[in-house]
């Protein structure tokens, strides 16, 4: 397994050499892994890149990219792209140069990848994790971004820690499916956005508890300056856009369901006209709507997970099997309701069962079992 360690830097002359040496030292204990170290430097005025160039003479697996200062997000995007296209890595493990995330923990992340996970996040929010040295400002900053914006506003629930740089990501089928070139995150909102984009690939997530501590050398980049203010507004914007994008499928699903509802109503009305009982007419109409919903959801709602070829036939039968639950729900609701309120209320009963029972049931089941990512 080839691991590309991506280290974004800006004014890290006190730390970068120690970080390179640490990764090399740890790697010697795991000879089955091939380590590549990629430093992405934002033209640090303190000479960070010059130190890296000296280390390149010692370590041939050390690589350096330099770029103008644009922010952490832009540096990581460039690093990820280079790891995919030029270094042909299997896994990327980004980390900061300042030892807030202990590089000794990177084998924990890599081992989880070997166990079958696709994204493994070093977490500050699991039992056994620790945070050392944070002041009130860092705690407030993290709680707002991680708990309020990432969890509640954006709705990214794949992991509990959204803001850290230290994570392992499998490249093939996951990171290489993320539209990195279209991501505009300049600052730390990139950490949330990349998790969301990875979730759309069907990646299997895991977290491992670690100890996080304040840097001992160099100057923290977090503070009230123009970059920090820019990053705050960018994080808020990104959280809102993720929520809108995440709900887009639900809106499409409801519209497709609306078409299915019209079809079901027409079929059910025809059945009742020909003296069928309301519950049976509704059930036959529901099956007609299910057929319509399957094909429209496949080509539109879940187009990013579209099922094609011979698998389409297999999934259609699975879809019907899953949807059989919604038919039973409607049939029994209308049958029982007709007994208590009269058969003339079949239409109202059908609407109630669809809105409050069938839609939540179906949306969950379709996402979970039908249009999951197929590898």
Order of alpha helices (4+ residues) and beta strands (2+ residues): beta-alpha-beta-alpha-beta-alpha-beta-alpha-beta-beta-alpha-beta-alpha-beta-beta-alpha-alpha-alpha-alpha-alpha
